[in-house]
């Protein structure tokens, strides 16, 4: 295998470490390396099971536009091509052309006998720079030698999940037929939501203290003003931005990013004690400056990614904006939510 030069660690969890870099002699070609042996010993059998599924799927999607391509494998993991694009919850595609390309991509996967099985997550869909659809993260995918009932159910659910994304980001494109399909879950899906999904959430969020970013809530509506008013009472505070992040086991937490002068972080945390109606910010991070648009609006899309510790998505957004990256990098370095990461010998002071 050609030597891999790592430039950044995008993510660590109990299944692998994902690195971004390039191969020796090809610095202009971005490569992703998944290091399976960076996982804890106790989770490594499952980590390799998922990695083998991903490797098999990447071998099967060769030549399909909008999918990552496998470059090599070794005793530590795999290397694949980087997919350029923005995840759907950030890109929010509203044009018909994007969804037509997504349907075409699903048809190509079906012709190859592949079901993705994890397309309910908008972060697994990307909108490429040319406005077309791409998919990533094939760890849960299946390859079907026979097109039997199991394949048909999984392919149907992949299609339903694409319609789910369309309903979220381009509801005006939904036809009556699409609405009927979206409302009609397959029997295995209904069983999963009633049983397996609850077990999955308990194991991942409760036992492993890990979250994939799912979860919503209305805490900002109920507690936001109380939290913000308390923070502004701390001397030196210039501005505040609140966002949500998923809590292990259940619910969501409030994450406060506070632009302030001097070292007032301890006072900021103290400001959240004893507020009315039990309101409080679960995490309070003092930052040198909040990221803003040209007209001064706070970039909540970027802060949301920091709060949820979705550094790969954030890195992709900042890649071509060095000025914004300079503002956001200190915020990333000081982030307080690590629920999708594990602390290990691989943790370094330079990891952001």
C-alpha positions as CSV (number, residue, x, y, z in Angstrom):
1,X,0.0,0.0,0.0
2,X,1.2,3.5,-0.8
3,X,2.1,5.5,2.3
4,X,-0.8,7.6,3.6
5,X,-0.1,11.0,5.0
6,X,-2.7,12.1,7.5
7,X,-3.6,15.7,7.7
8,X,-6.6,15.6,10.1
9,X,-8.6,13.2,12.3
10,X,-12.2,13.7,11.3
11,X,-13.9,11.4,13.7
12,X,-13.2,8.8,16.4
13,X,-15.8,6.4,17.8
14,X,-15.9,2.8,19.1
15,X,-15.7,1.4,15.6
16,X,-12.7,3.3,14.0
17,X,-10.8,6.4,13.5
18,X,-11.4,8.3,10.3
19,X,-8.5,10.3,8.9
20,X,-8.3,12.8,6.0
21,X,-5.1,13.1,4.1
22,X,-3.4,12.0,0.8
23,X,-1.2,9.3,-0.6
24,X,2.6,10.0,-0.9
25,X,3.3,11.6,-4.2
26,X,-0.3,12.8,-4.7
27,X,-0.8,15.7,-2.4
28,X,-3.7,17.1,-4.5
29,X,-5.8,14.0,-4.2
30,X,-7.8,13.9,-1.0
31,X,-8.1,10.4,0.5
32,X,-10.1,9.1,3.5
33,X,-8.6,6.3,5.7
34,X,-10.7,4.4,8.2
35,X,-8.4,2.8,10.8
36,X,-10.4,-0.1,12.3
37,X,-7.6,-1.2,14.6
38,X,-7.9,2.2,16.4
39,X,-11.1,0.8,18.0
40,X,-11.1,-0.6,21.5
41,X,-10.2,-4.3,21.7
42,X,-13.7,-5.2,23.1
43,X,-15.5,-3.6,20.1
44,X,-13.1,-4.6,17.4
45,X,-15.0,-7.8,16.2
46,X,-18.1,-5.6,15.5
47,X,-15.9,-2.9,14.0
48,X,-14.3,-5.3,11.6
49,X,-17.8,-6.7,10.7
50,X,-18.9,-3.2,9.7
51,X,-15.7,-2.5,7.9
52,X,-16.0,-5.7,5.8
53,X,-19.5,-4.7,4.8
54,X,-18.2,-1.3,3.8
55,X,-15.3,-2.8,1.8
56,X,-17.7,-5.2,0.0
57,X,-20.1,-2.5,-0.9
58,X,-17.4,-0.1,-2.1
59,X,-16.1,-2.9,-4.4
60,X,-19.6,-3.4,-5.7
61,X,-20.2,0.3,-6.5
62,X,-17.2,0.8,-8.7
63,X,-18.1,3.1,-11.5
64,X,-21.4,4.3,-10.0
65,X,-21.4,8.1,-10.0
66,X,-22.0,9.7,-6.6
67,X,-20.4,6.9,-4.5
68,X,-17.0,6.8,-2.9
69,X,-14.5,4.5,-4.5
70,X,-12.3,2.0,-2.6
71,X,-8.6,2.5,-3.1
72,X,-7.0,-0.2,-0.9
73,X,-7.3,-2.3,2.3
74,X,-4.8,-3.6,4.7
75,X,-4.6,-5.1,8.2
76,X,-5.6,-1.8,9.8
77,X,-8.5,-0.8,7.7
78,X,-9.3,0.8,4.3
79,X,-8.7,3.8,2.2
80,X,-11.3,5.4,-0.1
81,X,-11.8,8.5,-2.2
82,X,-13.0,11.7,-0.7
83,X,-16.5,12.8,-1.7
84,X,-16.9,16.5,-2.2
85,X,-20.2,18.0,-1.2
86,X,-22.4,19.3,1.6
87,X,-24.7,17.1,3.7
88,X,-28.4,17.7,3.2
89,X,-29.2,19.3,6.5
90,X,-26.7,22.1,5.5
91,X,-27.2,22.1,1.7
92,X,-31.0,21.9,2.0
93,X,-31.5,21.1,-1.7
94,X,-34.8,22.4,-3.1
95,X,-34.3,21.9,-6.9
96,X,-35.9,19.0,-8.7
97,X,-32.6,18.2,-10.5
98,X,-31.0,17.1,-7.2
99,X,-33.8,14.6,-6.4
100,X,-33.9,13.3,-10.0
101,X,-30.1,12.6,-9.7
102,X,-30.8,10.9,-6.3
103,X,-33.5,8.6,-7.8
104,X,-31.1,7.8,-10.6
105,X,-28.3,6.9,-8.0
106,X,-30.7,4.6,-6.2
107,X,-31.6,2.9,-9.4
108,X,-27.9,2.3,-10.1
109,X,-27.4,0.8,-6.7
110,X,-30.4,-1.5,-7.2
111,X,-29.1,-2.7,-10.5
112,X,-25.9,-3.6,-8.7
113,X,-27.9,-5.4,-6.0
114,X,-26.9,-3.0,-3.2
115,X,-29.1,-1.5,-0.6
116,X,-27.6,1.3,1.6
117,X,-29.8,0.8,4.7
118,X,-28.9,4.1,6.4
119,X,-30.3,6.8,4.2
120,X,-32.7,8.1,6.8
121,X,-29.8,10.2,8.0
122,X,-29.5,13.4,6.0
123,X,-25.7,13.5,6.7
124,X,-25.3,10.3,4.6
125,X,-26.6,12.2,1.5
126,X,-24.4,14.9,0.0
127,X,-25.1,17.6,-2.6
128,X,-22.0,17.8,-4.8
129,X,-20.7,21.1,-6.1
130,X,-22.5,20.5,-9.4
131,X,-25.8,20.2,-7.5
132,X,-26.2,16.4,-7.9
133,X,-26.7,13.7,-5.3
134,X,-24.0,11.5,-3.7
135,X,-24.1,9.0,-0.8
136,X,-21.5,8.0,1.7
137,X,-21.1,5.7,4.7
138,X,-21.7,2.1,3.5
139,X,-21.0,0.4,6.8
140,X,-24.6,-0.9,7.1
141,X,-25.1,-1.7,3.4
142,X,-26.1,-5.1,2.0
143,X,-25.2,-6.9,-1.2
144,X,-28.0,-9.1,-2.5
145,X,-27.1,-11.9,-4.8
146,X,-30.8,-12.7,-5.2
147,X,-33.6,-10.2,-5.6
148,X,-35.9,-11.8,-3.1
149,X,-38.3,-10.4,-0.5
150,X,-35.5,-9.1,1.8
151,X,-33.9,-7.2,-1.0
152,X,-37.3,-5.7,-2.1
153,X,-38.0,-4.5,1.4
154,X,-34.6,-2.9,1.9
155,X,-34.7,-1.2,-1.5
156,X,-38.2,0.1,-0.7
157,X,-37.0,1.6,2.5
158,X,-34.0,3.3,0.8
159,X,-36.5,4.8,-1.6
160,X,-38.8,5.9,1.3
161,X,-35.9,7.5,3.1
162,X,-35.1,9.6,0.0
163,X,-38.7,10.8,-0.1
164,X,-38.3,11.6,3.6
165,X,-35.4,14.0,2.7
166,X,-37.5,15.5,-0.1
167,X,-40.3,16.2,2.3
168,X,-37.9,17.8,4.7
169,X,-36.1,20.1,2.2
170,X,-38.4,20.4,-0.8
171,X,-42.0,19.6,0.3
172,X,-43.4,21.4,-2.8
173,X,-41.9,18.6,-5.0
174,X,-43.9,15.9,-3.2
175,X,-46.5,14.3,-5.4
176,X,-49.6,12.5,-4.0
177,X,-48.0,9.2,-4.8
178,X,-44.8,10.1,-3.0
179,X,-46.8,11.1,0.0
180,X,-48.6,7.8,0.0
181,X,-45.3,5.8,-0.3
182,X,-43.7,7.8,2.5
183,X,-46.6,7.1,4.8
184,X,-46.5,3.4,4.1
185,X,-43.7,1.8,6.1
186,X,-42.8,-1.8,5.5
187,X,-43.6,-4.3,8.2
188,X,-39.9,-4.8,9.2
189,X,-39.5,-1.0,9.5
190,X,-42.6,-0.8,11.7
191,X,-41.2,-3.6,13.9
192,X,-37.8,-1.9,14.1
193,X,-39.2,1.4,15.2
194,X,-41.3,-0.3,17.9
195,X,-38.6,-2.6,19.2
196,X,-35.1,-2.6,17.7
197,X,-34.8,1.2,17.5
198,X,-35.3,1.6,21.2
199,X,-32.7,-1.1,22.0
200,X,-30.3,0.7,19.5
201,X,-30.7,4.0,21.3
202,X,-30.3,2.5,24.7
203,X,-27.1,0.7,23.7
204,X,-25.5,3.5,21.7
205,X,-26.5,6.5,23.8
206,X,-26.8,4.8,27.2
207,X,-24.1,2.1,27.4
208,X,-21.6,3.5,24.8
209,X,-22.3,7.2,25.6
210,X,-22.4,7.8,21.9
211,X,-24.9,9.7,19.7
212,X,-25.3,10.0,15.9
213,X,-26.8,13.4,16.2
214,X,-30.4,12.4,16.0
215,X,-32.9,14.1,18.3
216,X,-34.9,17.3,18.4
217,X,-36.7,19.3,21.1
218,X,-38.2,22.6,22.0
219,X,-36.0,23.5,24.9
220,X,-34.8,26.6,23.2
221,X,-38.4,27.8,23.0
222,X,-39.0,27.2,26.7
223,X,-35.6,28.0,28.2
224,X,-33.7,30.1,25.6
225,X,-34.6,33.6,26.8
226,X,-34.0,32.7,30.5
227,X,-30.6,31.2,29.6
228,X,-29.6,34.1,27.4
229,X,-30.7,36.8,29.9
230,X,-28.6,35.1,32.6
231,X,-25.5,35.0,30.4
232,X,-25.8,38.7,29.4
233,X,-25.7,39.6,33.1
234,X,-22.1,38.4,33.3
235,X,-19.8,41.4,32.7
236,X,-17.8,41.3,29.5
237,X,-20.3,39.3,27.5
238,X,-20.8,40.7,24.0
239,X,-23.1,38.1,22.3
240,X,-24.6,34.7,22.8
241,X,-25.6,31.9,20.4
242,X,-27.6,28.9,21.6
243,X,-28.0,25.6,19.8
244,X,-29.0,22.0,20.7
245,X,-27.1,18.8,20.8
246,X,-28.2,15.2,21.5
247,X,-27.8,14.0,25.1
248,X,-26.7,10.4,25.8
249,X,-29.7,8.2,26.8
250,X,-32.4,10.8,26.0
251,X,-33.4,14.3,25.0
252,X,-31.3,17.2,23.9
253,X,-29.0,19.7,25.7
254,X,-28.6,23.4,25.3
255,X,-25.1,24.5,24.1
256,X,-24.2,28.1,24.7
257,X,-21.5,29.8,22.7
258,X,-20.5,33.1,24.4
259,X,-18.5,35.8,22.9
260,X,-16.9,37.7,25.8
261,X,-13.9,39.6,27.0
262,X,-11.5,38.3,29.6
263,X,-11.6,34.9,31.2
264,X,-15.2,34.6,32.5
265,X,-16.0,31.0,31.7
266,X,-16.4,30.1,35.4
267,X,-18.8,33.0,35.9
268,X,-20.7,31.9,32.8
269,X,-21.2,28.4,34.2
270,X,-22.2,29.9,37.5
271,X,-24.8,32.1,35.8
272,X,-26.8,28.9,34.9
273,X,-27.4,27.8,38.5
274,X,-30.8,28.3,40.0
275,X,-32.6,29.7,37.0
276,X,-36.4,29.8,37.0
277,X,-38.3,26.8,35.7
278,X,-35.2,24.7,35.8
279,X,-33.7,26.4,32.8
280,X,-30.0,26.1,32.1
281,X,-27.4,25.7,29.4
282,X,-25.9,22.3,29.7
283,X,-22.6,23.4,28.1
284,X,-21.2,26.9,28.1
285,X,-18.2,27.7,25.9
286,X,-16.5,31.1,25.9
287,X,-15.2,31.9,22.4
288,X,-13.0,34.7,21.1
289,X,-15.5,35.5,18.3
290,X,-18.7,34.1,16.9
291,X,-18.8,33.2,13.2
292,X,-20.9,35.6,11.2
293,X,-22.2,36.3,7.7
294,X,-21.2,39.4,5.8
295,X,-24.3,41.2,7.2
296,X,-23.5,40.3,10.8
297,X,-25.8,37.3,11.3
298,X,-24.4,34.5,13.5
299,X,-23.6,31.3,11.5
300,X,-25.7,28.9,13.5
301,X,-25.2,26.2,10.9
302,X,-21.5,26.1,11.8
303,X,-22.1,26.3,15.6
304,X,-24.7,23.5,15.3
305,X,-22.0,21.2,13.8
306,X,-19.6,22.1,16.6
307,X,-22.2,21.4,19.2
308,X,-23.0,18.0,17.7
309,X,-19.3,17.3,17.2
310,X,-19.8,16.7,13.5
311,X,-16.3,17.7,12.6
312,X,-16.2,15.9,9.2
313,X,-19.2,18.0,7.9
314,X,-17.7,21.1,9.4
315,X,-14.3,20.5,7.8
316,X,-16.0,20.1,4.4
317,X,-17.8,23.5,4.8
318,X,-14.7,25.4,5.8
319,X,-12.3,23.9,3.3
320,X,-12.6,26.7,0.8
321,X,-13.1,29.5,3.3
322,X,-9.9,30.3,5.1
323,X,-11.2,33.4,6.8
324,X,-14.1,31.6,8.4
325,X,-11.9,28.6,9.3
326,X,-9.6,31.0,11.3
327,X,-12.6,32.1,13.4
328,X,-14.1,28.6,13.8
329,X,-10.9,26.6,14.5
330,X,-10.5,27.9,18.1
331,X,-14.1,27.1,18.7
332,X,-13.6,23.5,17.4
333,X,-10.4,23.2,19.6
334,X,-12.3,24.2,22.7
335,X,-15.5,22.3,22.0
336,X,-17.2,20.7,25.0
337,X,-19.4,17.9,23.5
338,X,-17.5,14.7,22.9
339,X,-20.4,12.2,23.0
340,X,-19.5,10.7,19.6
341,X,-15.9,10.2,20.6
342,X,-13.9,8.0,22.9
343,X,-10.9,9.2,24.9
344,X,-7.9,7.0,24.2
345,X,-4.2,6.9,23.5
346,X,-5.1,8.3,20.1
347,X,-6.3,11.6,21.6
348,X,-3.7,14.3,21.0
349,X,-3.5,18.0,21.7
350,X,-3.6,18.8,18.0
351,X,-6.8,16.8,17.3
352,X,-9.6,19.1,16.3
